[in-house]
Amino acid sequence: MNMYQFLEQVVQESPNALFLIREKITFKDALSLIHARATTLHKAGVKAGDVVGILSHNIAQFPLTLFAIWYLGATVLLLDTNLTQFEYDNMTKTVGCKLVCAEKSFFYDAKKFQFLDIEASDTAVDARLKPVKLTENDIATLSFTSGSTGRPKVVPLTHGNLKMSSDYYEDMGQWIHKNEIMYGFLPLYHIFGFAAGILAPLHFQMGILLQPTVNPKNILEDFKVYKPHVIPAVPRVWEVFRNKIIDGIKAKKKWWLVSFVLKYQKFLKKIGFGWLVRKIQKPLLEVFGGRANLLIAGGAATKPEVEKFYESLGLTFVQGYGMTETVGPFCCSRPVKHRVPFAFGVPIGCSECTIRDADETGIGTLWVRGPNVFKGYLNNKSANAESFDKDGWFNTGDLVYLDKNKQYHFAGRKKQVIVLDSGKNVYPDELEALFMEIDGVKNVAVFEHKVKDKTVTYAVLSVEPEMTMEKLSGAIAEANKKVASYKWVTHFAMTCDDLPMTSTQKVKHHLVRQNLIDGKYSIRHE
């Protein structure tokens, strides 16, 4: 089954269920609009085998155009909305893309491809036009995963990869149900947003509430009006929401009561004070609209205190792990009695995981295999030879370990591991999480750096304006005491500016390092 056929199946089973919530478009209505969009694209010259780009924020025309491209038997190039014209030119050239459906704000004088206004009205449906019969092995999407210039890695995902990944979401069926609302402010061009905004709604025949901005005011207004049931976000967003909720309670001088009730709620329920727990939880749950039952985190590890806070409100909070190469979620955490922090869970569906080359602490490289894993990078034999073994296992490049509950934990990227002159390994993610707990630190990047020809663990910290070098130095010294001495950070820099981030709020370590070299940060060396 290809993705367009998948949509047809959903229309047959739930024609009047809402698909696009804000626009009040049902699955049946969506199919008619897709036929009209396919007619427009066909008149623009799109045919089977072409590559067509989508460059758009989260608006209704994004998924409609996506399925229209598939209807015509073409492949979708998913383009990040935060890149430069030079990068778009290089990406489209690399994959032979001649047409990009984009919002008008992205238009420029491109030499090698044409723009089509994604928000323009479509003409009447051409009844002679029929869907191209694609197979599960045909390429559905193309995504750039390691840069957009030079020789980047391009991930082709087949219709079979997408459909199988969607089927595997049944493992989350205890929390997600038909006709519920998925909140969609994660960008659809990114695999996390694509999985949550396209694949999950199709599988569960639920609606997606698309939000084109990341403005907290707009998001909170959506929660109030539409009351979504499932909300996916990156850990940083969950941390921001938690902090704002707590700051609001503290401003009313009620945090002592709220924190006490949330901490001891099990005991209070046992002695008949469940009404008090519910009274405390209710206004906090209203922040998310009052109907949220599942919060999903992905893209990085979530701080244990953030996870515990949401669970104390009576919400289910799960952590997922995945990559573009695995069509997003490959593993999902499971609520267990004695949960170990930072767990991203166990494989979903028929996915397989194994740890190779583990050290004495059990940390090793994660290899994965399954029908949802891509078959190889586009036109890149050397990368494929490095990434796959003869049995079809894919090397994620991520370092993980198993806890006592047999759930996987993220320990860092292998390529970011800092190898000290002593031969000892330092994992940046561990130290970044430690320094993020310092009051006044907004974000941090830890990486390998040379100081006087010595390999050191270096940190660049983005801080609030009131932070001083002296205060930061003292806080880092205290944080260092929590880890082995060889991991200590004694070389660092600070800035009041935000660190460069990707669209999914991950720090661009290579740019931070370059800014450090260029002298853009206040430096302290010891």
C-alpha positions, 0 to 999 in steps of 0.5 A, a space after each residue: 500500500 502506498 501513502 495515497 492508498 492509505 489515505 483512501 482507506 481512511 476516507 472509506 472508514 471515517 469519511 466525516 471525521 475531522 482531519 484538519 481541525 482548524 479548517 474544519 476539513 474532514 478526511 473526505 473533504 481533504 481527498 477532494 481538495 487533494 484531487 484539485 491540487 493534483 490537477 494544478 500540479 499536473 498542469 504545472 508539468 508534474 509527472 510520475 518520477 519527478 521530485 517536487 519540493 515543499 517549502 512551507 510552515 504548518 498550514 493546511 496546504 502542506 499535507 494537501 500538497 503532499 498527498 497531491 504529489 504522491 497522487 501523481 506518482 512524484 517524490 516529495 522533497 521536504 525543505 527546512 524553512 530556516 535555510 538560505 537561498 544558496 542552500 535551497 539551490 544546492 538541495 534542489 540541484 542535488 536531487 533534481 528538483 524542478 518545482 517547489 511549492 512554497 509560501 510566497 514569502 520564500 519566493 526568490 529568483 531561482 535559476 534552476 527550479 520554479 516556484 508554485 504558490 502553495 496557497 493559491 486556489 486550485 482549478 477544477 478537478 480534471 476527472 481524467 486524472 487518475 492516481 499513479 499506482 506506486 508500490 511500497 518500494 517507491 520513494 515517498 520523501 527525500 530529506 537532508 540530514 547532515 547539512 545542505 551544502 558540500 556532500 550532504 546525506 540525503 535520506 530517501 524514505 519509501 511508501 513502505 517505510 512510512 506506512 509501516 512506521 504508521 502501523 507501529 504507532 499502534 503500540 501507543 494505542 493505549 493513550 491515543 484514540 480515534 477522533 482525538 486531536 493531535 497538536 501540530 506545531 512541530 514543523 512538518 518538514 522535520 521527521 518528528 513533526 511529520 510523524 506526529 502530524 501526518 502518520 499518527 493522525 492517519 493511523 488513529 483516524 484523528 485530527 491534526 491542529 496545525 500551528 504555523 508559529 512557535 509563539 507561546 501566546 498562539 499555542 496557549 490560545 489554541 490549547 484554550 480553544 481546541 483542547 488537544 488530547 495529544 501534544 508532542 514537543 521537544 524537551 526544551 519546550 516542555 521545560 519552558 512550559 513547566 517553568 512558566 507554570 511554576 513561576 505563575 504559581 510562585 507569583 501567587 505565593 502558592 507554590 509551597 502548597 501546590 508542590 506539597 500536594 503534588 509530591 505527596 498526592 498518593 498518600 493524600 489520596 490514600 487518606 481521603 484527600 483525593 479531592 484536594 489533589 484534583 483541585 490543585 491539578 485542575 487549573 494546571 491541566 487547564 493550561 493545556 485545555 483540560 483534555 490532554 492525556 498524552 505528552 510526547 517528548 523527542 529530539 533530546 533527553 528530557 530532564 527527570 524533574 520535568 518529566 516528573 512534574 507532568 506526571 504529577 499532574 496526572 498526565 502520561 509523559 513518554 519519551 521517544 527516540 528516532 531519526 529521519 532514517 527510521 521515520 521518526 519514533 523507533 523506540 518509546 518509553 514505557 511507564 514502569 514502577 521504578 522508572 530510571 531517568 532519561 529512558 527512551 524506552 523499547 523498540 515499537 512494532 517489529 523494530 529491533 535494537 542491539 548495542 555493539 562495542 559496549 565499554 565497561 559501563 555498558 555504553 555502546 553504539 546503537 544499531 537498529 533494523 526493521 521495515 521502518 528503517 530506510 535502505 540507504 542514503 541517496 547516491 552515497 555508496 561510501 556512507 552506506 558502506 559505513 552505516 549498514 552491515 551485511 545483515 541490514 543493521 543500521 548504525 545510528 551513531 548514537 551511544 546508549 545503554 540498557 537500564 534495569 528495566 531493559 529500557 534504552 538510554 541515550 548517552 551521546 552521539 559517537 561523533 561528539 564523544 570527547 576523547 581526552 589525551 588520557 584516552 578517557 571518553 567524555 559524553 557532552 550530553 551528560 555535562 550539558 544536562 548538568 549545566 542546564 540546571 544552573 540558575 541563569 543558564 539558558 543553553 549550553 554546548 559542550 565539545 572537544 577543543 584544543 587549548 595550548 595543544 591539549 585536548 580539553 572538554 570545553 563549554 560555551 554557556 548562554 546566560 541571562 544578562 545578570 549572570 557574571 563570570 564569577 558567579 558562573 565559574 562558581 556554579 560550574 565548579 559546584 556542578 563539576 563535583 557531581 561527576 568524575 574529575 576527568 569530566 570536569 569543565 575548567 575551560 569555558 566561555 559565556 555569552 548573553 546571546 542565544 546559541 545558534 539552534 536548529 529548527 528543532 531547538 538543538 544547539 549547532 555545536 559546530 557553529 558555537 565552536 566557530 564563534 568561539 574561535 572567532 572570539 565572539 564569547 567571553 572566555 575563562 581558561 584555568 
